[in-house]
Amino acid sequence: MRSLILVLIFAVVGSTAAARNPNFILFLVDDLGWTDLGCMGSDLYETPNIDRLAADGVKFLNAYSACTVCSPTRAAILTGQYPARLRVTDFIAGHPFHNTRLRIPNWTKQLNLEHLTIAEELKRLNYRSAHIGKWHLTPRDGVEHPDLWPEKQGFDRNIGGFSAGAPGSYHWPYGGGKNRASRKVINLPNMGKEGDYLTDTLTDEAVKIIRDWHDKPFFIYFSYYNVHTPIQAKKPYAAKVRQRMAAESKIRRHTNADYAAMIQSVDESIGRVRAELKRQGLAKETVLIFTSDNGGLLRQGATAVTSNLPARNGKGSVYEGGVRVPGIIHWPGVTPAGTVSKFPIISMDFMPTILGIAGLNPTRRMDGRNLVPLLRHNEPIRRDDLFWHYPHYHSMGGVPYTAVLSGDWRLIEFHDGKRLELYNLNDDPHEDRNLAKSNPVQAKRMVAKINRWRDSVGAQMPAPNPEYDPSEPTVIRFGTRERTPAPFRRN
């Protein structure tokens, strides 16, 4: 009898050890368009490691970012809440527009500490958490705010995160001269050496953390600075892309060799992370999530960066190209390999899904959906309508708007000019045919949805600008320089 009891005790202990909570790594690529991967149909960008990740898990064809620019989406990912609820509705610190028809609201230029993050929630299960890369959730007012860095939001380690939304340079020492002095990447344990590339430096730290933390559950939020401007790649990588383009000499949708090489660096990074997980025996115990913070950037000045076709326009836009992003989830042993899903997901879904996989109930309200039933059994789950609220002007032609996606229908309510645009994305994925006038019943129904949602989240609205002079141009002022915002280019 005594020996039987001992056997049972060891069996229980062994099963408990085997059932340790999974690790989580969330890969967030900056400004990556929804077709900027080989597995999403790019005709130039080569991403074998990300393609393999998609083949191992679930690839979502209808993945969306919470906003058309970065900071709001980052806040939404970390909290599971709409940017409008958080009042973080533009990239920090936004553009200084003058002489606009509407005056933007007094929005929040930081992620306030009262909002619980994924890292803070996972502390309940004794997870260790690391932030790697871009943070961009503190004020951009000329000084740093360490009291709002990742360490104050539940993260045990902060590698490279501070106020800036882009590095001064991707090449060591990651500065960029006096004009980009405030964007020199800081909080790097290893500042690197001549010839180093920022993405590689951050990946070195990710690999070290996986190695050091292999014995207990961890969460890594790997928030790449790539592929945000400045468009700077490793020169040998870009040269090889140009050689391939010249040899093939065909008409392409994607044409920027430097941008392609930047994506290659991200792809190699993900390959290195997965290789380290395998070396540490953690590959089957680690859930991997891959996405972007907004649609791809169409142009930098006169230079084409990427294309989001068949979606219209790109980053900063009110249209699909501004918010369509890649979406991949790999839950080893659970998600069937090679699954392709048309179920629409959005940035706020990642937090409740991570908590659901870990077996935790959120302690605060979540606007996102827990995708666990969909991932585990491919069961249909209820999808609420998706909303976007951007009460700002943007340098790439964006104007204040609210939008809703309900099934195949997408309605945009423009606040500057009070006009509506209604599209059926199934019939018109490029949003060419505005049906607001020909289908007023559907338009009215969706406006009502927007009004109810705005009230429910306390969305801030722009107001008439009493100083607006229609005889004068609208300009963006950067110190002593002025620039007229560009109209949207059709893409």
C-alpha positions as CSV (number, residue, x, y, z in Angstrom):
1,M,0.0,0.0,0.0
2,R,2.8,2.4,0.9
3,S,4.5,1.8,-2.4
4,L,1.2,2.5,-4.2
5,I,0.8,5.8,-2.4
6,L,4.4,6.8,-3.4
7,V,3.7,5.9,-7.0
8,L,0.5,8.0,-7.0
9,I,2.3,11.0,-5.4
10,F,5.1,10.9,-8.0
11,A,2.5,10.6,-10.8
12,V,0.7,13.7,-9.5
13,V,4.0,15.7,-9.1
14,G,5.1,14.6,-12.6
15,S,1.9,15.6,-14.3
16,T,1.9,18.9,-12.5
17,A,5.4,19.6,-13.8
18,A,4.4,18.6,-17.3
19,A,1.4,20.9,-17.2
20,R,3.4,24.1,-16.6
21,N,1.7,27.2,-18.1
22,P,2.8,28.0,-21.7
23,N,5.1,30.7,-22.7
24,F,3.9,33.5,-24.9
25,I,5.8,35.5,-27.5
26,L,4.0,38.3,-29.3
27,F,5.8,39.5,-32.4
28,L,4.6,43.0,-33.4
29,V,6.2,44.4,-36.6
30,D,5.9,48.2,-37.2
31,D,4.1,49.4,-40.4
32,L,4.0,45.9,-42.0
33,G,1.3,45.7,-44.6
34,W,-1.1,42.8,-44.8
35,T,0.4,41.5,-48.0
36,D,4.0,42.1,-47.1
37,L,4.8,38.4,-46.5
38,G,5.4,35.5,-48.9
39,C,2.5,33.6,-47.3
40,M,0.2,36.6,-48.0
41,G,1.0,36.8,-51.6
42,S,4.0,39.2,-51.9
43,D,5.7,39.1,-55.3
44,L,9.0,40.4,-53.9
45,Y,9.4,39.9,-50.1
46,E,10.8,36.6,-49.0
47,T,9.8,35.4,-45.5
48,P,10.5,31.7,-45.2
49,N,10.5,31.7,-41.4
50,I,7.2,33.6,-41.0
51,D,5.7,31.5,-43.8
52,R,6.7,28.4,-41.8
53,L,5.1,29.9,-38.7
54,A,1.8,30.4,-40.6
55,A,2.0,26.9,-41.9
56,D,2.4,25.6,-38.4
57,G,-0.6,27.5,-37.0
58,V,-3.5,29.6,-38.0
59,K,-3.2,32.3,-40.7
60,F,-6.0,34.9,-40.4
61,L,-6.9,36.5,-43.8
62,N,-9.0,39.2,-42.1
63,A,-6.8,40.6,-39.4
64,Y,-7.1,44.2,-38.4
65,S,-5.2,46.7,-36.3
66,A,-7.0,48.9,-33.8
67,C,-5.9,52.1,-35.5
68,T,-4.4,53.3,-38.7
69,V,-1.3,54.6,-36.8
70,C,0.9,53.0,-34.1
71,S,0.5,54.2,-30.5
72,P,-3.3,53.5,-30.3
73,T,-2.8,50.0,-31.6
74,R,0.0,49.3,-29.2
75,A,-2.1,50.5,-26.3
76,A,-5.0,48.3,-27.5
77,I,-2.8,45.2,-27.8
78,L,-1.5,45.6,-24.3
79,T,-4.8,46.3,-22.6
80,G,-7.4,44.6,-24.8
81,Q,-9.4,47.8,-25.0
82,Y,-10.4,50.1,-27.8
83,P,-8.1,53.2,-28.3
84,A,-11.2,55.4,-28.0
85,R,-11.9,53.9,-24.5
86,L,-8.2,54.6,-23.5
87,R,-8.3,58.0,-25.2
88,V,-5.0,57.2,-26.9
89,T,-6.3,57.9,-30.4
90,D,-3.2,59.1,-32.4
91,F,0.4,58.4,-32.6
92,I,2.3,60.1,-29.8
93,A,2.7,63.1,-30.0
94,G,0.6,63.6,-33.2
95,H,0.9,66.2,-35.9
96,P,0.7,69.9,-35.1
97,F,-2.0,71.0,-37.6
98,H,-3.1,74.6,-38.0
99,N,-6.2,76.1,-39.6
100,T,-8.3,73.0,-39.7
101,R,-12.1,73.0,-39.9
102,L,-12.3,71.0,-36.7
103,R,-10.4,71.2,-33.5
104,I,-9.1,67.8,-32.2
105,P,-10.0,66.7,-28.7
106,N,-7.6,66.8,-25.7
107,W,-6.5,63.2,-26.1
108,T,-4.1,61.2,-23.8
109,K,-0.5,61.1,-25.0
110,Q,0.6,58.2,-22.9
111,L,-0.6,54.8,-21.6
112,N,-1.8,55.6,-18.1
113,L,-0.7,53.3,-15.3
114,E,-4.3,52.6,-14.3
115,H,-4.7,50.4,-17.3
116,L,-3.7,46.8,-16.7
117,T,-1.5,45.3,-19.3
118,I,-1.0,41.6,-20.4
119,A,2.3,41.6,-18.3
120,E,0.5,42.8,-15.2
121,E,-2.3,40.2,-15.6
122,L,0.1,37.4,-16.1
123,K,1.8,38.3,-12.8
124,R,-1.1,36.5,-11.1
125,L,0.5,33.2,-12.4
126,N,4.1,34.4,-11.6
127,Y,5.0,34.9,-15.3
128,R,8.2,36.9,-16.0
129,S,7.7,39.4,-18.8
130,A,10.1,41.2,-21.2
131,H,9.5,44.1,-23.5
132,I,11.9,44.2,-26.4
133,G,11.9,47.1,-29.0
134,K,9.6,49.9,-29.6
135,W,7.4,51.2,-26.8
136,H,6.1,54.7,-27.9
137,L,3.5,55.0,-25.1
138,T,5.0,57.9,-23.2
139,P,4.9,61.7,-23.9
140,R,7.1,63.1,-26.6
141,D,7.9,66.4,-24.9
142,G,11.6,66.6,-25.1
143,V,12.3,64.5,-21.9
144,E,12.1,60.9,-21.1
145,H,9.5,59.6,-18.6
146,P,10.9,56.4,-16.9
147,D,7.8,56.4,-14.7
148,L,5.8,55.3,-17.8
149,W,8.3,52.9,-19.3
150,P,7.5,49.1,-19.6
151,E,9.0,48.4,-16.1
152,K,6.1,50.3,-14.6
153,Q,3.5,48.4,-16.7
154,G,4.3,44.9,-15.4
155,F,7.5,44.1,-17.4
156,D,10.5,42.7,-15.6
157,R,12.9,43.7,-18.5
158,N,12.8,46.6,-20.9
159,I,15.1,46.2,-23.9
160,G,15.2,49.3,-26.1
161,G,11.9,50.8,-25.2
162,F,11.5,54.5,-24.7
163,S,9.4,57.4,-26.0
164,A,10.4,57.4,-29.6
165,G,8.3,55.9,-32.4
166,A,11.3,55.2,-34.7
167,P,15.1,54.9,-34.3
168,G,17.4,57.6,-35.4
169,S,19.1,54.9,-37.5
170,Y,18.9,51.1,-37.8
171,H,22.7,51.1,-38.0
172,W,25.0,51.3,-35.0
173,P,25.0,53.4,-32.8
174,Y,21.3,53.7,-33.7
175,G,21.3,57.5,-33.5
176,G,21.2,59.6,-36.7
177,G,22.8,63.0,-36.1
178,K,21.5,66.1,-34.4
179,N,18.2,66.1,-36.2
180,R,17.4,62.6,-34.7
181,A,19.2,62.9,-31.4
182,S,16.0,62.3,-29.4
183,R,15.4,59.1,-31.3
184,K,18.7,57.4,-30.5
185,V,17.7,54.0,-29.1
186,I,18.4,53.6,-25.4
187,N,17.8,51.0,-22.7
188,L,20.0,48.5,-24.6
189,P,22.2,46.3,-22.3
190,N,24.6,45.8,-25.1
191,M,25.0,49.0,-27.1
192,G,26.7,47.1,-29.9
193,K,29.6,47.9,-32.2
194,E,30.3,49.3,-35.7
195,G,28.5,47.3,-38.3
196,D,25.6,46.1,-36.0
197,Y,22.0,46.3,-37.1
198,L,19.3,47.2,-34.6
199,T,17.0,44.2,-35.3
200,D,19.9,41.8,-34.8
201,T,20.9,43.5,-31.5
202,L,17.3,43.2,-30.2
203,T,17.2,39.6,-31.3
204,D,20.4,38.8,-29.5
205,E,18.7,40.0,-26.3
206,A,15.5,38.0,-27.0
207,V,17.6,34.8,-27.4
208,K,19.4,35.6,-24.1
209,I,16.1,36.0,-22.3
210,I,14.8,32.7,-23.6
211,R,18.0,31.0,-22.5
212,D,17.9,32.6,-19.0
213,W,14.2,32.2,-18.4
214,H,13.8,28.7,-19.8
215,D,12.8,27.2,-16.4
216,K,9.7,29.3,-15.7
217,P,6.8,30.6,-17.8
218,F,7.5,33.9,-19.6
219,F,5.9,36.5,-21.9
220,I,8.0,38.3,-24.4
221,Y,6.5,41.3,-26.2
222,F,8.9,41.6,-29.2
223,S,7.9,44.9,-30.7
224,Y,10.2,45.5,-33.7
225,Y,11.2,49.0,-34.9
226,N,11.4,47.5,-38.4
227,V,9.9,48.2,-40.9
228,H,9.2,51.8,-39.8
229,T,11.0,54.6,-41.5
230,P,13.9,55.4,-42.0
231,I,14.0,52.7,-44.7
232,Q,17.4,51.4,-43.9
233,A,18.5,47.8,-44.6
234,K,21.6,45.8,-44.4
235,K,23.4,46.7,-47.7
236,P,24.3,43.2,-48.8
237,Y,20.6,42.1,-48.3
238,A,19.3,45.0,-50.3
239,A,21.9,44.4,-53.1
240,K,20.8,40.7,-53.4
241,V,17.2,41.8,-53.7
242,R,18.1,44.3,-56.5
243,Q,20.0,41.5,-58.3
244,R,17.0,39.2,-58.1
245,M,14.7,42.0,-59.3
246,A,17.0,42.8,-62.3
247,A,17.3,39.1,-63.2
248,E,13.5,38.5,-63.1
249,S,12.6,41.8,-64.8
250,K,8.8,41.5,-64.3
251,I,6.1,43.9,-63.3
252,R,5.7,43.8,-59.5
253,R,3.3,45.1,-57.0
254,H,6.1,45.4,-54.4
255,T,9.2,47.2,-55.7
256,N,11.3,48.6,-52.8
257,A,14.5,46.5,-52.4
258,D,15.5,48.2,-49.1
259,Y,12.1,47.6,-47.6
260,A,12.3,44.0,-48.7
261,A,15.6,43.6,-47.0
262,M,14.2,45.1,-43.8
263,I,11.5,42.5,-43.8
264,Q,14.1,39.8,-44.4
265,S,15.9,40.9,-41.2
266,V,12.6,40.5,-39.3
267,D,12.1,37.1,-40.8
268,E,15.6,36.0,-39.8
269,S,14.9,37.3,-36.3
270,I,11.8,35.2,-35.9
271,G,13.8,32.2,-37.2
272,R,16.5,32.7,-34.6
273,V,13.9,33.0,-31.8
274,R,12.2,29.8,-32.9
275,A,15.5,28.0,-33.1
276,E,16.4,29.0,-29.6
277,L,13.0,27.8,-28.3
278,K,13.8,24.5,-29.9
279,R,17.3,24.3,-28.4
280,Q,15.8,25.0,-24.9
281,G,13.1,22.4,-25.4
282,L,10.4,25.1,-25.3
283,A,9.1,25.0,-28.9
284,K,6.1,22.9,-27.9
285,E,5.4,25.0,-24.8
286,T,5.4,28.4,-26.4
287,V,2.4,30.2,-28.1
288,L,3.5,32.5,-30.9
289,I,1.5,35.5,-32.1
290,F,2.5,37.6,-35.1
291,T,0.9,40.8,-36.3
292,S,1.5,44.5,-37.3
293,D,0.4,47.8,-35.7
294,N,-1.2,49.3,-38.8
295,G,-1.3,49.1,-42.6
296,G,1.8,49.4,-44.8
297,L,3.3,52.8,-45.6
298,L,2.7,53.7,-49.2
299,R,5.4,56.3,-49.8
300,Q,8.3,58.1,-48.1
301,G,8.4,61.4,-50.0
302,A,8.5,60.5,-53.7
303,T,9.7,56.9,-53.1
304,A,7.3,54.0,-53.1
305,V,7.6,51.9,-49.9
306,T,5.0,49.2,-50.3
307,S,1.5,48.4,-51.7
308,N,-1.5,47.1,-49.8
309,L,-3.5,46.1,-52.9
310,P,-6.2,44.9,-53.2
311,A,-6.9,47.0,-50.1
312,R,-7.1,50.8,-50.7
313,N,-4.4,53.2,-49.5
314,G,-2.2,52.6,-46.4
315,K,-1.0,53.8,-43.1
316,G,-2.8,56.9,-41.9
317,S,-5.7,56.2,-44.2
318,V,-9.4,55.8,-43.4
319,Y,-9.6,52.9,-45.8
320,E,-8.9,49.2,-45.5
321,G,-5.2,49.5,-46.4
322,G,-4.7,51.6,-43.2
323,V,-5.9,48.8,-40.9
324,R,-5.5,45.5,-42.6
325,V,-2.5,43.6,-41.2
326,P,-1.1,40.1,-41.1
327,G,-2.3,37.8,-38.3
328,I,-0.8,34.4,-37.3
329,I,-1.3,32.4,-34.1
330,H,0.6,29.1,-33.4
331,W,-0.5,27.2,-30.3
332,P,1.6,24.0,-30.4
333,G,-0.5,20.8,-30.0
334,V,-3.7,22.7,-30.3
335,T,-4.0,24.8,-33.6
336,P,-4.1,22.4,-36.6
337,A,-1.2,23.1,-38.9
338,G,-2.0,24.9,-42.1
339,T,-5.3,26.4,-40.9
340,V,-6.5,29.4,-42.8
341,S,-9.3,31.4,-41.2
342,K,-11.5,34.2,-42.6
343,F,-12.7,35.0,-39.1
344,P,-12.0,38.7,-38.5
345,I,-9.7,39.5,-35.6
346,I,-8.4,42.8,-34.2
347,S,-5.6,44.0,-32.0
348,M,-7.7,43.9,-28.8
349,D,-8.3,40.1,-29.2
350,F,-4.7,39.1,-28.3
351,M,-4.9,40.0,-24.6
352,P,-8.1,38.0,-23.8
353,T,-6.8,35.1,-25.9
354,I,-3.5,35.0,-24.1
355,L,-5.2,35.1,-20.7
356,G,-7.7,32.5,-21.9
357,I,-4.8,30.1,-22.9
358,A,-3.2,30.7,-19.5
359,G,-6.5,29.9,-17.8
360,L,-7.1,33.4,-16.4
361,N,-10.2,35.5,-16.4
362,P,-9.5,39.2,-17.0
363,T,-9.8,41.5,-14.0
364,R,-11.0,44.4,-16.1
365,R,-13.3,44.8,-19.1
366,M,-12.0,43.6,-22.4
367,D,-13.2,44.9,-25.8
368,G,-11.5,42.1,-27.6
369,R,-12.7,38.5,-28.0
370,N,-11.1,35.4,-26.5
371,L,-10.2,33.3,-29.5
372,V,-9.5,30.1,-27.6
373,P,-12.7,28.2,-28.8
374,L,-11.8,29.1,-32.4
375,L,-8.2,28.1,-32.0
376,R,-8.9,24.9,-30.0
377,H,-11.8,23.4,-31.9
378,N,-12.3,25.8,-34.9
379,E,-15.7,26.6,-33.2
380,P,-17.6,29.6,-34.5
381,I,-17.6,32.4,-31.9
382,R,-19.6,35.6,-31.8
383,R,-17.8,38.5,-33.5
384,D,-19.0,41.9,-32.5
385,D,-18.9,44.7,-35.1
386,L,-15.4,46.2,-35.3
387,F,-14.9,50.0,-34.9
388,W,-12.2,52.6,-35.6
389,H,-12.3,56.1,-34.2
390,Y,-9.7,58.6,-35.3
391,P,-10.6,62.2,-34.3
392,H,-7.5,63.7,-35.9
393,Y,-5.9,64.9,-39.0
394,H,-2.9,63.0,-40.5
395,S,0.0,64.2,-42.7
396,M,-0.9,61.6,-45.3
397,G,-4.3,63.0,-45.9
398,G,-6.2,61.5,-43.0
399,V,-9.2,63.4,-41.6
400,P,-11.3,62.8,-38.5
401,Y,-13.6,59.8,-38.9
402,T,-15.3,56.9,-37.3
403,A,-15.8,53.6,-39.1
404,V,-17.6,50.3,-38.5
405,L,-17.2,46.9,-40.1
406,S,-20.3,44.7,-39.8
407,G,-20.0,41.5,-41.8
408,D,-19.1,42.5,-45.3
409,W,-20.3,46.1,-44.8
410,R,-18.0,48.9,-44.0
411,L,-19.2,52.4,-43.3
412,I,-17.0,55.5,-42.8
413,E,-18.4,58.6,-41.2
414,F,-16.2,61.6,-42.0
415,H,-16.5,64.3,-39.3
416,D,-14.9,67.0,-41.4
417,G,-17.6,67.6,-44.0
418,K,-20.2,65.3,-42.5
419,R,-20.3,62.8,-45.3
420,L,-20.8,59.0,-45.4
421,E,-19.1,56.3,-47.4
422,L,-20.5,52.8,-47.5
423,Y,-18.8,49.8,-49.1
424,N,-19.5,46.1,-49.5
425,L,-16.1,44.5,-49.1
426,N,-17.1,41.2,-50.5
427,D,-18.1,42.8,-53.8
428,D,-15.7,45.8,-53.7
429,P,-12.5,45.1,-51.7
430,H,-10.8,48.2,-53.0
431,E,-13.6,50.5,-51.7
432,D,-14.3,52.1,-55.1
433,R,-18.1,52.2,-55.1
434,N,-19.7,54.3,-52.4
435,L,-23.2,52.9,-51.8
436,A,-24.3,55.3,-49.1
437,K,-26.8,57.1,-51.4
438,S,-28.0,54.0,-53.2
439,N,-28.5,52.0,-49.9
440,P,-29.6,54.6,-47.4
441,V,-31.3,52.0,-45.1
442,Q,-28.0,50.1,-44.6
443,A,-26.1,53.4,-44.1
444,K,-28.6,54.6,-41.5
445,R,-28.4,51.2,-39.7
446,M,-24.6,51.4,-39.5
447,V,-24.6,55.1,-38.4
448,A,-26.8,54.0,-35.5
449,K,-24.2,51.3,-34.6
450,I,-21.5,53.9,-34.6
451,N,-23.4,56.2,-32.3
452,R,-24.2,53.5,-29.8
453,W,-20.6,52.3,-29.8
454,R,-19.1,55.8,-29.4
455,D,-21.4,56.4,-26.4
456,S,-20.4,53.1,-24.8
457,V,-16.7,53.8,-24.9
458,G,-16.8,57.5,-24.2
459,A,-15.2,58.4,-27.5
460,Q,-13.9,62.0,-27.7
461,M,-15.1,64.0,-30.7
462,P,-13.6,66.9,-32.6
463,A,-15.4,70.2,-32.4
464,P,-15.8,73.1,-34.8
465,N,-12.7,75.3,-34.8
466,P,-13.8,79.0,-34.3
467,E,-10.4,80.2,-35.7
468,Y,-10.7,78.3,-39.0
469,D,-10.3,80.5,-42.0
470,P,-11.4,78.8,-45.3
471,S,-9.4,81.3,-47.3
472,E,-6.1,80.1,-45.8
473,P,-4.4,76.7,-46.3
474,T,-4.3,74.0,-43.7
475,V,-0.7,73.4,-42.7
476,I,1.4,71.2,-40.4
477,R,4.1,73.1,-38.5
478,F,7.3,71.4,-37.5
479,G,9.2,74.1,-35.6
480,T,9.7,76.9,-38.1
481,R,8.8,74.6,-41.1
482,E,5.4,74.3,-42.6
483,R,4.0,71.7,-44.9
484,T,0.6,71.2,-46.5
485,P,-0.7,67.7,-45.9
486,A,-0.8,65.5,-49.0
487,P,-4.1,64.2,-50.3
488,F,-4.5,60.4,-50.3
489,R,-3.0,58.7,-53.3
490,R,-5.2,56.0,-54.7
491,N,-3.4,52.6,-54.4
